[in-house]
Amino acid sequence: MSATCSGVRRHDDTPDTAAGFERLASLPKGPEREALAEKLVEAWLPMAHRLARRYRNRGENLEDLEQVAALGLVKAVERYDPQRGGAFQPYAIPTIVGELKRYFRDCAWDLHVPRRVQELRNRVRATIQDLAAAEGTDRSPTVARVAEAADMSEEDVVAGMEAIDSFRSLSLDAELAGADDGYSLADTLGRSETRYDTVLARESVKPCLNRLPEREQHILYLRFFRDMTQAGIAEELGISQMHVSRLISRSCARIRSQVETEPRPDRIPVHA
C-alpha cells in the first residue's frame, strides 16, 4: 500500500493536479481562472463523493451528501495555496468533511434544535453508550447516573435526552399505540384543502419561470418534472454536474426572490 510523504493514504481518486493548482494561483480572477478551477473540481470530485459515502447510513439522501461534499471541494479549490507547501488532498479532506458535519449539524435535523442542545445530545448519547458497554446491561441509566458520568447537570442531561428524539420526527402515518385497525396520527388531525394554495403557488411561479433563459427552464424541467439527477442532466446537455448545480441554485434563488417581492394573486386567473 503506497502513501504520500505526508502519511495520507492514496486512492485511485487522487489525481496529480499540482501543475494545475500552480497555474490557478497565478491567474487573475476571470473566465480563464473559473474554467481551470472547474476542471480541478471535476478531477477531485470522485474523492469528494467517496468521503460523502462514509455518511450514507445516517438517514440522508446520498445525492444530497455528494452535493454537500462537492460544495466543500469547491471551497477547498478556491482557498488552497500551493505556495504554502503541502499537497492538496490533506488540505481538502478536512474542508470537505467539515462541510458534511456542518450539514448534519445544521440541516439534517427534522426539528430545529439549537447548537448547544445538539452538543448536549451528543454527549448524553455517548455517555449512555459508554455506561451500557461498561456495565453490560441494556437498561437505560438514570439521569443522575448520566450526569455524574458525563460531569453535567441533570437539567442538561434531560435536555440532551429530549434532543435524542428530535433528530427524526414521527411520521403522521405511524399507527397509534394500541390501535389494531390501522388508526394513525394523521387520522386524529383535521384536513384542509391544499389544492387551492398549490394552484396559487404555481400561478405565482409561472411568470418567473417564463423569464428565465431557455436552457435554465429546460434544466429545471428535467430536474423537477422529469425527476432526473443532476448527473443525468449534465450528461444529456454535455456540461459538468457542478455547472448544472450552479444553474439550478441560481435559477431557484432568482425565482424565490421574484416571488417574494411580487404581489401574490388574490384569485386564480381564468383562461378562455
Rosetta blueprint (number, residue, H / E / L):
1 M L
2 S L
3 A E
4 T L
5 C L
6 S L
7 G L
8 V L
9 R E
10 R L
11 H L
12 D L
13 D L
14 T L
15 P L
16 D L
17 T L
18 A H
19 A H
20 G H
21 F H
22 E H
23 R H
24 L H
25 A H
26 S H
27 L L
28 P L
29 K L
30 G L
31 P H
32 E H
33 R H
34 E H
35 A H
36 L H
37 A H
38 E H
39 K H
40 L H
41 V H
42 E H
43 A H
44 W H
45 L H
46 P H
47 M H
48 A H
49 H H
50 R H
51 L H
52 A H
53 R H
54 R L
55 Y L
56 R L
57 N L
58 R L
59 G L
60 E L
61 N L
62 L H
63 E H
64 D H
65 L H
66 E H
67 Q H
68 V H
69 A H
70 A H
71 L H
72 G H
73 L H
74 V H
75 K H
76 A H
77 V H
78 E H
79 R H
80 Y L
81 D L
82 P H
83 Q H
84 R H
85 G L
86 G L
87 A L
88 F H
89 Q H
90 P H
91 Y H
92 A H
93 I H
94 P H
95 T H
96 I H
97 V H
98 G H
99 E H
100 L H
101 K H
102 R H
103 Y H
104 F H
105 R H
106 D H
107 C L
108 A L
109 W L
110 D L
111 L L
112 H L
113 V L
114 P L
115 R H
116 R H
117 V H
118 Q H
119 E H
120 L H
121 R H
122 N H
123 R H
124 V H
125 R H
126 A H
127 T H
128 I H
129 Q H
130 D H
131 L H
132 A H
133 A H
134 A H
135 E H
136 G L
137 T L
138 D L
139 R L
140 S L
141 P L
142 T L
143 V H
144 A H
145 R H
146 V H
147 A H
148 E H
149 A H
150 A H
151 D L
152 M L
153 S L
154 E H
155 E H
156 D H
157 V H
158 V H
159 A H
160 G H
161 M H
162 E H
163 A H
164 I H
165 D L
166 S L
167 F L
168 R L
169 S L
170 L L
171 S L
172 L L
173 D L
174 A L
175 E E
176 L L
177 A L
178 G L
179 A L
180 D L
181 D L
182 G L
183 Y L
184 S E
185 L H
186 A H
187 D H
188 T H
189 L L
190 G L
191 R L
192 S L
193 E L
194 T L
195 R H
196 Y H
197 D H
198 T H
199 V H
200 L H
201 A H
202 R H
203 E H
204 S H
205 V H
206 K H
207 P H
208 C H
209 L H
210 N H
211 R L
212 L L
213 P L
214 E H
215 R H
216 E H
217 Q H
218 H H
219 I H
220 L H
221 Y H
222 L H
223 R H
224 F H
225 F L
226 R L
227 D L
228 M L
229 T L
230 Q H
231 A H
232 G H
233 I H
234 A H
235 E H
236 E H
237 L H
238 G L
239 I L
240 S L
241 Q H
242 M H
243 H H
244 V H
245 S H
246 R H
247 L H
248 I H
249 S H
250 R H
251 S H
252 C H
253 A H
254 R H
255 I H
256 R H
257 S H
258 Q H
259 V H
260 E H
261 T H
262 E L
263 P L
264 R L
265 P L
266 D L
267 R L
268 I L
269 P L
270 V L
271 H L
272 A L
